[in-house]
Amino acid sequence: MQIKRSKLVLIAIALTLMSGCATQITAVEEISSAESISIAGQEVPQVTRVIALANGSAEIISAMGYRNILIGRDIASSDPDLESVEIVTSGHQIIPEKILSLSPDLVLIDDSSGPQSALSALESAGITTVLISQAWTLADMDKKVSEVAAAIGAEQAGRELRKALVTAGNQATPIATGTKIAFLYLRGASSIYLIGGKGSGADSLISAIGATDIGAQTLSNPFNPMTSEALARLNPDVFLVMSKGLESVGGVEGLLALPGIKQSSAGKNRTVISVDDSLLLSFGPRTPSLITQLAQSVENVLTR
């Protein structure tokens, strides 16, 4: 009987240790997708073959109910509803030959679209291009939706979508104030390690959930070198990262191995939230759902 009891104790200890290891491995909260706000636009767009390369513009067109006019998109427009729409970029670089082969009557671009030689090739071919403003805050979404709607000739649908986005955004539940979050931009293969500051885009999302972007509060540049000294000074409670960025440094364990990370509260407690790269700064129809999930993820990592 004593031997059996001892075996049971050993098994219980082993299971406890295994459970602890599993908790360490799954420490990160992951947000890989978000529901898109959509409406059913009643207007007939003035264009029928659109290639949307401006960040988030393909998702906006689809959310207005006009996915049927989309014949091409950029790689960052990753809403599942757009899966059948051809990607016409290599990474974020425009491939003019592919665009010209689709015979579009409109191409939407933004300031990040390039290279310039590709844009010049489209212009020389007589392709109409419209520049759409980039969005780096929640307030910018209104302008971006308006410009996309005007470009395709569906301004009423744009107004309806903007109203729906505002309504959905107002339903997000803020978390307790005082939580300090630091947005880290990581590209391990290129040895790029940055802390988001004022204007990074993430600061607007963090404010929306009632938390404090500690980088934006003290750093004036949108992105700043990530040093041990800076991390010690900021001492965030939670790290917010992009999924591919976290993967590029070897996951949570690789992140914790970077200088200064383990010395912060977020590092010590392994409180990390990872968001899909194409979703985090999309500022479009999926953003209200993202904000709700982000608030819940912060609560999860702080209370587990």
Residue pairs with C-beta under 8 A, 6 or more apart in sequence:
23 304
24 270
27 252
27 270
27 271
27 272
28 246
28 251
28 252
28 270
28 272
28 273
28 274
29 272
29 273
29 274
29 297
29 300
29 301
30 243
30 273
30 274
30 275
31 273
31 274
31 275
31 276
31 279
31 290
31 293
31 294
31 297
32 243
32 276
32 279
33 80
33 276
33 279
34 279
34 286
34 287
34 289
34 290
34 293
35 286
35 289
36 59
36 62
36 63
36 79
36 81
36 285
36 286
36 289
37 63
37 161
37 164
37 165
37 168
37 285
37 286
37 288
37 289
38 62
38 63
38 64
38 65
38 161
38 164
38 285
39 63
39 64
39 65
39 157
39 160
39 161
39 164
40 65
41 64
41 65
41 66
41 154
41 156
41 157
41 160
41 161
42 156
42 157
43 153
43 154
43 155
43 156
43 157
45 66
45 69
45 152
45 153
45 154
46 152
46 153
46 154
47 69
47 105
47 106
47 151
47 152
47 153
48 69
48 105
49 69
49 71
49 102
49 103
49 104
49 105
49 106
50 61
50 69
50 70
50 71
50 72
50 104
50 105
50 106
50 107
50 108
50 152
51 70
51 71
51 72
51 73
51 88
51 99
51 102
51 104
51 106
51 107
51 108
52 58
52 60
52 61
52 70
52 72
52 73
52 74
52 77
52 107
52 108
52 148
53 72
53 73
53 74
53 88
53 89
53 94
53 107
53 108
53 109
53 110
53 113
54 74
54 108
54 109
54 110
54 113
54 131
54 132
54 134
54 144
54 148
55 74
55 76
55 77
55 110
55 112
55 134
55 135
55 281
55 282
55 283
56 76
56 77
56 135
56 144
56 282
56 283
56 284
57 77
57 108
57 110
57 132
57 144
57 148
58 70
58 73
58 74
58 77
58 79
58 82
58 85
59 77
59 79
59 82
59 282
59 284
59 285
59 286
60 144
60 145
60 148
60 149
60 161
60 284
60 285
61 67
61 69
61 70
61 148
61 152
62 70
62 79
62 81
62 82
62 285
63 161
63 284
63 285
64 149
64 154
64 157
64 158
64 160
64 161
65 157
66 152
66 154
66 157
67 81
67 82
67 85
69 152
70 82
70 85
71 85
71 86
71 102
71 104
72 85
72 86
72 87
72 88
72 98
72 99
72 102
72 104
73 82
73 85
73 86
73 87
73 88
74 87
74 88
74 89
74 92
75 87
75 89
75 91
75 92
75 278
76 92
76 277
76 278
76 282
77 85
77 278
78 276
78 278
78 279
79 285
79 286
86 98
86 102
88 94
88 95
88 98
88 99
88 102
89 95
92 112
92 114
93 114
93 115
93 118
94 113
94 114
94 115
94 118
94 119
94 122
95 118
96 118
96 121
96 122
96 125
99 107
99 122
99 127
100 121
100 122
100 125
100 127
104 127
105 128
106 128
106 129
106 130
106 151
106 152
107 122
107 127
107 128
107 129
107 130
108 129
108 130
108 132
108 148
108 151
109 119
109 129
109 130
109 131
109 132
110 131
110 132
110 133
110 134
111 131
111 134
112 134
113 119
119 129
122 129
123 129
130 147
130 151
132 144
132 147
132 148
132 151
133 140
133 143
133 144
133 147
134 140
134 144
135 141
135 143
135 144
135 283
135 284
136 199
136 200
136 201
136 204
136 281
136 283
137 201
137 204
137 283
138 169
138 204
138 205
138 208
138 283
138 287
139 204
140 283
141 162
141 165
141 283
141 284
141 287
142 162
142 165
144 283
144 284
145 158
145 161
145 162
145 165
145 284
146 155
146 158
146 159
146 162
148 158
149 155
149 157
149 158
149 159
149 161
150 158
161 285
165 285
165 287
165 288
168 288
168 289
169 208
169 287
169 288
169 291
171 288
171 292
172 208
172 209
172 288
172 291
172 292
172 295
173 292
173 295
174 208
174 209
174 210
174 295
175 209
175 210
175 211
175 295
175 298
175 299
176 210
177 210
177 211
177 212
178 212
179 210
179 211
179 212
179 237
179 238
179 298
179 302
180 211
180 212
180 214
180 234
180 235
180 236
180 237
180 238
180 265
181 206
181 211
181 212
181 213
181 214
181 236
181 237
181 238
181 239
181 240
181 298
182 195
182 196
182 213
182 214
182 215
182 231
182 234
182 236
182 238
182 239
182 240
182 264
182 266
183 195
183 196
183 200
183 202
183 203
183 206
183 213
183 215
183 240
183 241
184 193
184 194
184 195
184 196
184 226
184 239
184 240
184 241
184 245
184 255
185 192
185 193
185 194
185 195
185 196
185 200
185 223
185 241
185 242
185 245
186 192
186 193
186 194
186 241
186 242
186 245
186 246
186 248
186 249
186 255
187 193
187 245
187 248
188 245
188 248
188 249
188 250
188 254
189 248
193 225
193 226
193 258
194 223
194 224
194 225
194 226
195 215
195 219
195 223
195 224
195 225
195 226
195 230
195 231
195 234
196 202
196 203
196 213
196 215
196 216
196 219
196 222
196 223
196 224
197 203
197 215
197 216
197 218
197 219
197 220
197 221
197 222
197 223
197 224
198 215
198 216
198 219
198 220
198 221
198 222
199 216
199 221
199 222
200 213
200 215
200 216
200 222
200 223
201 222
201 280
201 281
201 283
202 213
202 240
202 280
202 281
203 213
203 215
203 216
205 280
205 287
205 290
205 291
205 294
206 212
206 213
206 216
206 240
206 294
207 213
208 291
209 291
209 294
209 295
209 298
210 295
211 238
211 298
214 234
214 235
214 236
215 224
215 234
215 236
218 233
218 234
219 230
224 230
226 258
226 260
227 259
227 260
228 259
228 260
228 263
229 260
230 260
231 260
231 261
231 263
231 264
231 267
232 260
232 263
232 264
234 264
235 264
235 265
236 264
236 265
236 266
237 265
237 266
237 269
237 271
237 302
238 266
238 271
238 272
238 273
238 298
238 301
238 302
239 255
239 261
239 266
239 267
239 271
239 272
239 273
240 273
240 275
240 294
241 255
241 272
241 273
241 274
241 275
242 274
242 275
242 276
242 277
242 280
243 274
243 275
243 276
243 277
244 277
245 277
246 252
246 255
246 272
246 274
249 255
249 257
249 258
250 257
252 270
252 272
255 261
255 272
256 262
256 267
256 270
260 267
261 267
262 268
265 271
266 272
269 301
271 301
271 302
272 301
273 294
273 297
273 298
273 301
275 290
275 294
279 286
279 290
280 290
282 290
